[in-house]
Amino acid sequence: MAWRKRAARDPREGGFLWNAFFKYLAGPATTDNAIEGVTPEAREAWKRDLEARKEWSRQQRERKKIEREARRRPGEA
């Protein structure tokens, strides 16, 4: 029977005490007030940008769909 070696641990992983410190004392990461200080204008600009990106994606999907259909029916154009 062959003995298996333990996988080497990454030294950056830390140990029991280090992990306990971050888990219980430092606490988990939170996203409360992640955008603190952002102006309403900046939020609106972000929403406009997001909508523009979604619209671009819709246009690309539609363009690809049309190209696929054109390749399926090469005689009909």
Biopython code that builds the backbone (N, CA, C, O; Angstrom):
import numpy as np
from Bio.PDB.StructureBuilder import StructureBuilder

atoms = [
    (1, "MET", "N", (0.843, -1.173, 0.000)),
    (1, "MET", "CA", (0.000, 0.000, 0.000)),
    (1, "MET", "C", (0.889, 1.238, 0.000)),
    (1, "MET", "O", (1.792, 1.365, 0.827)),
    (2, "ALA", "N", (0.630, 2.133, -0.920)),
    (2, "ALA", "CA", (1.446, 3.341, -1.041)),
    (2, "ALA", "C", (0.920, 4.415, -0.091)),
    (2, "ALA", "O", (-0.282, 4.668, -0.009)),
    (3, "TRP", "N", (1.845, 5.029, 0.612)),
    (3, "TRP", "CA", (1.462, 6.123, 1.511)),
    (3, "TRP", "C", (1.398, 7.410, 0.713)),
    (3, "TRP", "O", (2.262, 7.703, -0.114)),
    (4, "ARG", "N", (0.379, 8.146, 0.979)),
    (4, "ARG", "CA", (0.215, 9.409, 0.261)),
    (4, "ARG", "C", (0.767, 10.546, 1.102)),
    (4, "ARG", "O", (0.555, 10.613, 2.313)),
    (5, "LYS", "N", (1.467, 11.420, 0.442)),
    (5, "LYS", "CA", (1.997, 12.589, 1.135)),
    (5, "LYS", "C", (0.906, 13.634, 1.226)),
    (5, "LYS", "O", (0.060, 13.755, 0.341)),
    (6, "ARG", "N", (0.941, 14.382, 2.309)),
    (6, "ARG", "CA", (0.003, 15.498, 2.438)),
    (6, "ARG", "C", (0.364, 16.576, 1.431)),
    (6, "ARG", "O", (1.536, 16.800, 1.129)),
    (7, "ALA", "N", (-0.642, 17.224, 0.930)),
    (7, "ALA", "CA", (-0.388, 18.320, 0.005)),
    (7, "ALA", "C", (0.250, 19.468, 0.782)),
    (7, "ALA", "O", (-0.160, 19.780, 1.900)),
    (8, "ALA", "N", (1.242, 20.080, 0.185)),
    (8, "ALA", "CA", (1.924, 21.193, 0.849)),
    (8, "ALA", "C", (0.963, 22.373, 0.971)),
    (8, "ALA", "O", (0.242, 22.712, 0.033)),
    (9, "ARG", "N", (0.975, 22.991, 2.155)),
    (9, "ARG", "CA", (0.119, 24.157, 2.362)),
    (9, "ARG", "C", (0.828, 25.418, 1.918)),
    (9, "ARG", "O", (2.049, 25.536, 2.011)),
    (10, "ASP", "N", (0.057, 26.328, 1.447)),
    (10, "ASP", "CA", (0.595, 27.614, 1.037)),
    (10, "ASP", "C", (0.974, 28.390, 2.295)),
    (10, "ASP", "O", (0.140, 28.526, 3.191)),
    (11, "PRO", "N", (2.179, 28.894, 2.394)),
    (11, "PRO", "CA", (2.570, 29.614, 3.607)),
    (11, "PRO", "C", (1.725, 30.865, 3.852)),
    (11, "PRO", "O", (1.649, 31.332, 4.988)),
    (12, "ARG", "N", (1.091, 31.413, 2.822)),
    (12, "ARG", "CA", (0.241, 32.590, 3.003)),
    (12, "ARG", "C", (-1.102, 32.230, 3.614)),
    (12, "ARG", "O", (-1.857, 33.118, 4.009)),
    (13, "GLU", "N", (-1.411, 30.946, 3.697)),
    (13, "GLU", "CA", (-2.702, 30.503, 4.194)),
    (13, "GLU", "C", (-2.872, 30.796, 5.681)),
    (13, "GLU", "O", (-3.997, 30.978, 6.146)),
    (14, "GLY", "N", (-1.789, 30.843, 6.422)),
    (14, "GLY", "CA", (-1.865, 31.099, 7.852)),
    (14, "GLY", "C", (-2.164, 29.824, 8.602)),
    (14, "GLY", "O", (-2.275, 28.748, 8.014)),
    (15, "GLY", "N", (-2.290, 29.955, 9.893)),
    (15, "GLY", "CA", (-2.557, 28.792, 10.719)),
    (15, "GLY", "C", (-3.836, 28.978, 11.501)),
    (15, "GLY", "O", (-4.633, 29.870, 11.209)),
    (16, "PHE", "N", (-4.031, 28.128, 12.502)),
    (16, "PHE", "CA", (-5.259, 28.149, 13.286)),
    (16, "PHE", "C", (-5.477, 29.503, 13.965)),
    (16, "PHE", "O", (-6.564, 30.073, 13.876)),
    (17, "LEU", "N", (-4.453, 30.015, 14.638)),
    (17, "LEU", "CA", (-4.604, 31.285, 15.362)),
    (17, "LEU", "C", (-4.843, 32.450, 14.413)),
    (17, "LEU", "O", (-5.681, 33.313, 14.677)),
    (18, "TRP", "N", (-4.119, 32.471, 13.331)),
    (18, "TRP", "CA", (-4.289, 33.546, 12.354)),
    (18, "TRP", "C", (-5.709, 33.540, 11.789)),
    (18, "TRP", "O", (-6.350, 34.587, 11.698)),
    (19, "ASN", "N", (-6.195, 32.365, 11.413)),
    (19, "ASN", "CA", (-7.548, 32.254, 10.865)),
    (19, "ASN", "C", (-8.593, 32.630, 11.904)),
    (19, "ASN", "O", (-9.573, 33.301, 11.579)),
    (20, "ALA", "N", (-8.397, 32.205, 13.159)),
    (20, "ALA", "CA", (-9.342, 32.542, 14.219)),
    (20, "ALA", "C", (-9.368, 34.054, 14.442)),
    (20, "ALA", "O", (-10.434, 34.634, 14.647)),
    (21, "PHE", "N", (-8.212, 34.683, 14.403)),
    (21, "PHE", "CA", (-8.146, 36.133, 14.583)),
    (21, "PHE", "C", (-8.994, 36.837, 13.535)),
    (21, "PHE", "O", (-9.815, 37.692, 13.866)),
    (22, "PHE", "N", (-8.796, 36.480, 12.275)),
    (22, "PHE", "CA", (-9.541, 37.156, 11.227)),
    (22, "PHE", "C", (-11.008, 36.790, 11.230)),
    (22, "PHE", "O", (-11.851, 37.609, 10.862)),
    (23, "LYS", "N", (-11.329, 35.575, 11.638)),
    (23, "LYS", "CA", (-12.728, 35.161, 11.627)),
    (23, "LYS", "C", (-13.523, 35.813, 12.751)),
    (23, "LYS", "O", (-14.653, 36.252, 12.537)),
    (24, "TYR", "N", (-12.943, 35.879, 13.944)),
    (24, "TYR", "CA", (-13.706, 36.334, 15.102)),
    (24, "TYR", "C", (-13.375, 37.747, 15.553)),
    (24, "TYR", "O", (-14.259, 38.447, 16.047)),
    (25, "LEU", "N", (-12.139, 38.189, 15.402)),
    (25, "LEU", "CA", (-11.787, 39.514, 15.886)),
    (25, "LEU", "C", (-11.860, 40.575, 14.802)),
    (25, "LEU", "O", (-12.417, 41.651, 15.022)),
    (26, "ALA", "N", (-11.311, 40.286, 13.650)),
    (26, "ALA", "CA", (-11.331, 41.266, 12.569)),
    (26, "ALA", "C", (-12.707, 41.286, 11.909)),
    (26, "ALA", "O", (-13.128, 42.318, 11.386)),
    (27, "GLY", "N", (-13.396, 40.177, 11.930)),
    (27, "GLY", "CA", (-14.748, 40.116, 11.391)),
    (27, "GLY", "C", (-14.783, 39.942, 9.886)),
    (27, "GLY", "O", (-13.794, 40.186, 9.194)),
    (28, "PRO", "N", (-15.924, 39.521, 9.393)),
    (28, "PRO", "CA", (-16.070, 39.324, 7.951)),
    (28, "PRO", "C", (-16.160, 40.671, 7.221)),
    (28, "PRO", "O", (-16.493, 41.695, 7.817)),
    (29, "ALA", "N", (-15.865, 40.646, 5.962)),
    (29, "ALA", "CA", (-15.988, 41.856, 5.155)),
    (29, "ALA", "C", (-17.455, 42.223, 5.018)),
    (29, "ALA", "O", (-18.309, 41.350, 4.864)),
    (30, "THR", "N", (-17.742, 43.498, 5.074)),
    (30, "THR", "CA", (-19.120, 43.959, 4.917)),
    (30, "THR", "C", (-19.196, 44.944, 3.761)),
    (30, "THR", "O", (-18.194, 45.537, 3.361)),
    (31, "THR", "N", (-20.383, 45.103, 3.242)),
    (31, "THR", "CA", (-20.582, 46.049, 2.147)),
    (31, "THR", "C", (-21.503, 47.185, 2.568)),
    (31, "THR", "O", (-21.994, 47.928, 1.718)),
    (32, "ASP", "N", (-21.743, 47.329, 3.868)),
    (32, "ASP", "CA", (-22.564, 48.443, 4.329)),
    (32, "ASP", "C", (-21.875, 49.755, 3.973)),
    (32, "ASP", "O", (-20.678, 49.920, 4.206)),
    (33, "ASN", "N", (-22.625, 50.667, 3.419)),
    (33, "ASN", "CA", (-22.099, 51.981, 3.028)),
    (33, "ASN", "C", (-20.897, 51.866, 2.097)),
    (33, "ASN", "O", (-19.947, 52.642, 2.199)),
    (34, "ALA", "N", (-20.943, 50.907, 1.205)),
    (34, "ALA", "CA", (-19.819, 50.702, 0.297)),
    (34, "ALA", "C", (-19.648, 51.887, -0.640)),
    (34, "ALA", "O", (-18.537, 52.170, -1.087)),
    (35, "ILE", "N", (-20.743, 52.585, -0.941)),
    (35, "ILE", "CA", (-20.649, 53.733, -1.833)),
    (35, "ILE", "C", (-20.926, 55.015, -1.064)),
    (35, "ILE", "O", (-21.584, 55.924, -1.571)),
    (36, "GLU", "N", (-20.429, 55.080, 0.139)),
    (36, "GLU", "CA", (-20.653, 56.261, 0.964)),
    (36, "GLU", "C", (-20.022, 57.478, 0.299)),
    (36, "GLU", "O", (-18.884, 57.425, -0.169)),
    (37, "GLY", "N", (-20.763, 58.559, 0.264)),
    (37, "GLY", "CA", (-20.231, 59.786, -0.295)),
    (37, "GLY", "C", (-20.494, 59.952, -1.775)),
    (37, "GLY", "O", (-20.128, 60.979, -2.346)),
    (38, "VAL", "N", (-21.115, 58.978, -2.417)),
    (38, "VAL", "CA", (-21.391, 59.104, -3.841)),
    (38, "VAL", "C", (-22.588, 60.026, -4.025)),
    (38, "VAL", "O", (-23.596, 59.896, -3.331)),
    (39, "THR", "N", (-22.471, 60.931, -4.940)),
    (39, "THR", "CA", (-23.545, 61.893, -5.173)),
    (39, "THR", "C", (-24.670, 61.259, -5.980)),
    (39, "THR", "O", (-24.458, 60.277, -6.692)),
    (40, "PRO", "N", (-25.862, 61.824, -5.863)),
    (40, "PRO", "CA", (-26.982, 61.299, -6.675)),
    (40, "PRO", "C", (-26.688, 61.397, -8.173)),
    (40, "PRO", "O", (-27.124, 60.542, -8.944)),
    (41, "GLU", "N", (-25.953, 62.434, -8.593)),
    (41, "GLU", "CA", (-25.619, 62.570, -10.011)),
    (41, "GLU", "C", (-24.728, 61.416, -10.463)),
    (41, "GLU", "O", (-24.890, 60.891, -11.565)),
    (42, "ALA", "N", (-23.789, 61.029, -9.605)),
    (42, "ALA", "CA", (-22.897, 59.917, -9.961)),
    (42, "ALA", "C", (-23.681, 58.618, -10.055)),
    (42, "ALA", "O", (-23.425, 57.802, -10.940)),
    (43, "ARG", "N", (-24.632, 58.420, -9.154)),
    (43, "ARG", "CA", (-25.465, 57.208, -9.219)),
    (43, "ARG", "C", (-26.273, 57.178, -10.506)),
    (43, "ARG", "O", (-26.378, 56.141, -11.162)),
    (44, "GLU", "N", (-26.844, 58.329, -10.864)),
    (44, "GLU", "CA", (-27.631, 58.395, -12.098)),
    (44, "GLU", "C", (-26.750, 58.135, -13.317)),
    (44, "GLU", "O", (-27.163, 57.456, -14.257)),
    (45, "ALA", "N", (-25.530, 58.679, -13.294)),
    (45, "ALA", "CA", (-24.605, 58.430, -14.408)),
    (45, "ALA", "C", (-24.273, 56.946, -14.488)),
    (45, "ALA", "O", (-24.179, 56.384, -15.579)),
    (46, "TRP", "N", (-24.094, 56.313, -13.330)),
    (46, "TRP", "CA", (-23.801, 54.875, -13.309)),
    (46, "TRP", "C", (-24.967, 54.090, -13.895)),
    (46, "TRP", "O", (-24.763, 53.151, -14.665)),
    (47, "LYS", "N", (-26.202, 54.478, -13.529)),
    (47, "LYS", "CA", (-27.383, 53.782, -14.058)),
    (47, "LYS", "C", (-27.494, 53.976, -15.565)),
    (47, "LYS", "O", (-27.826, 53.037, -16.289)),
    (48, "ARG", "N", (-27.216, 55.202, -16.048)),
    (48, "ARG", "CA", (-27.265, 55.446, -17.496)),
    (48, "ARG", "C", (-26.218, 54.609, -18.216)),
    (48, "ARG", "O", (-26.491, 54.031, -19.268)),
    (49, "ASP", "N", (-25.023, 54.546, -17.648)),
    (49, "ASP", "CA", (-23.954, 53.751, -18.253)),
    (49, "ASP", "C", (-24.347, 52.277, -18.295)),
    (49, "ASP", "O", (-24.141, 51.606, -19.306)),
    (50, "LEU", "N", (-24.914, 51.773, -17.195)),
    (50, "LEU", "CA", (-25.337, 50.371, -17.151)),
    (50, "LEU", "C", (-26.390, 50.093, -18.210)),
    (50, "LEU", "O", (-26.332, 49.071, -18.894)),
    (51, "GLU", "N", (-27.352, 50.996, -18.349)),
    (51, "GLU", "CA", (-28.402, 50.804, -19.345)),
    (51, "GLU", "C", (-27.816, 50.860, -20.760)),
    (51, "GLU", "O", (-28.248, 50.112, -21.637)),
    (52, "ALA", "N", (-26.842, 51.737, -20.983)),
    (52, "ALA", "CA", (-26.202, 51.810, -22.306)),
    (52, "ALA", "C", (-25.464, 50.509, -22.605)),
    (52, "ALA", "O", (-25.498, 50.024, -23.736)),
    (53, "ARG", "N", (-24.806, 49.947, -21.613)),
    (53, "ARG", "CA", (-24.103, 48.675, -21.816)),
    (53, "ARG", "C", (-25.087, 47.547, -22.114)),
    (53, "ARG", "O", (-24.825, 46.700, -22.968)),
    (54, "LYS", "N", (-26.214, 47.537, -21.412)),
    (54, "LYS", "CA", (-27.223, 46.514, -21.668)),
    (54, "LYS", "C", (-27.781, 46.658, -23.074)),
    (54, "LYS", "O", (-27.990, 45.666, -23.772)),
    (55, "GLU", "N", (-28.021, 47.900, -23.486)),
    (55, "GLU", "CA", (-28.548, 48.139, -24.835)),
    (55, "GLU", "C", (-27.541, 47.680, -25.879)),
    (55, "GLU", "O", (-27.927, 47.072, -26.878)),
    (56, "TRP", "N", (-26.260, 47.957, -25.667)),
    (56, "TRP", "CA", (-25.226, 47.516, -26.599)),
    (56, "TRP", "C", (-25.233, 45.994, -26.690)),
    (56, "TRP", "O", (-25.126, 45.431, -27.780)),
    (57, "SER", "N", (-25.360, 45.326, -25.536)),
    (57, "SER", "CA", (-25.384, 43.855, -25.527)),
    (57, "SER", "C", (-26.591, 43.333, -26.297)),
    (57, "SER", "O", (-26.479, 42.361, -27.043)),
    (58, "ARG", "N", (-27.745, 43.975, -26.121)),
    (58, "ARG", "CA", (-28.952, 43.568, -26.857)),
    (58, "ARG", "C", (-28.719, 43.704, -28.359)),
    (58, "ARG", "O", (-29.074, 42.816, -29.134)),
    (59, "GLN", "N", (-28.119, 44.824, -28.761)),
    (59, "GLN", "CA", (-27.858, 45.037, -30.182)),
    (59, "GLN", "C", (-26.902, 43.983, -30.742)),
    (59, "GLN", "O", (-27.084, 43.501, -31.860)),
    (60, "GLN", "N", (-25.888, 43.634, -29.958)),
    (60, "GLN", "CA", (-24.941, 42.617, -30.420)),
    (60, "GLN", "C", (-25.614, 41.256, -30.551)),
    (60, "GLN", "O", (-25.371, 40.526, -31.513)),
    (61, "ARG", "N", (-26.474, 40.913, -29.569)),
    (61, "ARG", "CA", (-27.191, 39.635, -29.670)),
    (61, "ARG", "C", (-28.084, 39.609, -30.903)),
    (61, "ARG", "O", (-28.143, 38.611, -31.621)),
    (62, "GLU", "N", (-28.777, 40.719, -31.138)),
    (62, "GLU", "CA", (-29.659, 40.797, -32.296)),
    (62, "GLU", "C", (-28.860, 40.683, -33.595)),
    (62, "GLU", "O", (-29.272, 39.984, -34.521)),
    (63, "ARG", "N", (-27.708, 41.377, -33.662)),
    (63, "ARG", "CA", (-26.863, 41.327, -34.847)),
    (63, "ARG", "C", (-26.378, 39.903, -35.106)),
    (63, "ARG", "O", (-26.408, 39.427, -36.241)),
    (64, "LYS", "N", (-25.931, 39.228, -34.048)),
    (64, "LYS", "CA", (-25.456, 37.849, -34.204)),
    (64, "LYS", "C", (-26.585, 36.913, -34.616)),
    (64, "LYS", "O", (-26.378, 35.983, -35.396)),
    (65, "LYS", "N", (-27.780, 37.164, -34.086)),
    (65, "LYS", "CA", (-28.934, 36.335, -34.447)),
    (65, "LYS", "C", (-29.250, 36.482, -35.936)),
    (65, "LYS", "O", (-29.521, 35.498, -36.623)),
    (66, "ILE", "N", (-29.211, 37.708, -36.417)),
    (66, "ILE", "CA", (-29.478, 37.964, -37.834)),
    (66, "ILE", "C", (-28.406, 37.296, -38.698)),
    (66, "ILE", "O", (-28.716, 36.704, -39.732)),
    (67, "GLU", "N", (-27.146, 37.395, -38.270)),
    (67, "GLU", "CA", (-26.066, 36.756, -39.034)),
    (67, "GLU", "C", (-26.229, 35.241, -39.058)),
    (67, "GLU", "O", (-26.000, 34.611, -40.090)),
    (68, "ARG", "N", (-26.623, 34.651, -37.932)),
    (68, "ARG", "CA", (-26.842, 33.195, -37.887)),
    (68, "ARG", "C", (-27.954, 32.782, -38.835)),
    (68, "ARG", "O", (-27.825, 31.809, -39.578)),
    (69, "GLU", "N", (-29.050, 33.535, -38.799)),
    (69, "GLU", "CA", (-30.168, 33.213, -39.677)),
    (69, "GLU", "C", (-29.784, 33.372, -41.140)),
    (69, "GLU", "O", (-30.245, 32.605, -41.985)),
    (70, "ALA", "N", (-28.946, 34.357, -41.452)),
    (70, "ALA", "CA", (-28.508, 34.562, -42.836)),
    (70, "ALA", "C", (-27.621, 33.396, -43.285)),
    (70, "ALA", "O", (-27.680, 32.991, -44.447)),
    (71, "ARG", "N", (-26.812, 32.860, -42.394)),
    (71, "ARG", "CA", (-25.972, 31.719, -42.759)),
    (71, "ARG", "C", (-26.796, 30.451, -42.955)),
    (71, "ARG", "O", (-26.443, 29.600, -43.771)),
    (72, "ARG", "N", (-27.883, 30.325, -42.217)),
    (72, "ARG", "CA", (-28.742, 29.131, -42.368)),
    (72, "ARG", "C", (-29.452, 29.151, -43.711)),
    (72, "ARG", "O", (-29.622, 28.112, -44.349)),
    (73, "ARG", "N", (-29.865, 30.340, -44.135)),
    (73, "ARG", "CA", (-30.609, 30.465, -45.400)),
    (73, "ARG", "C", (-29.816, 31.336, -46.375)),
    (73, "ARG", "O", (-30.141, 32.510, -46.551)),
    (74, "PRO", "N", (-28.801, 30.789, -46.998)),
    (74, "PRO", "CA", (-27.969, 31.615, -47.883)),
    (74, "PRO", "C", (-28.693, 32.084, -49.145)),
    (74, "PRO", "O", (-28.326, 33.121, -49.697)),
    (75, "GLY", "N", (-29.694, 31.369, -49.615)),
    (75, "GLY", "CA", (-30.401, 31.765, -50.841)),
    (75, "GLY", "C", (-31.420, 32.864, -50.617)),
    (75, "GLY", "O", (-31.792, 33.567, -51.556)),
    (76, "GLU", "N", (-31.867, 33.017, -49.403)),
    (76, "GLU", "CA", (-32.897, 34.028, -49.133)),
    (76, "GLU", "C", (-32.205, 35.288, -48.594)),
    (76, "GLU", "O", (-31.663, 35.290, -47.489)),
    (77, "ALA", "N", (-32.236, 36.330, -49.377)),
    (77, "ALA", "CA", (-31.647, 37.576, -48.876)),
    (77, "ALA", "C", (-32.310, 38.771, -49.493)),
    (77, "ALA", "O", (-31.943, 39.906, -49.188)),
]
sb = StructureBuilder()
sb.init_structure("model")
sb.init_model(0)
sb.init_chain("A")
sb.init_seg("    ")
for serial, (resi, resn, name, xyz) in enumerate(atoms, 1):
    if name == "N":
        sb.init_residue(resn, " ", resi, " ")
    sb.init_atom(name, np.array(xyz, "f"), 0.0, 1.0, " ", f" {name:<3s}", serial, name[0])
structure = sb.get_structure()
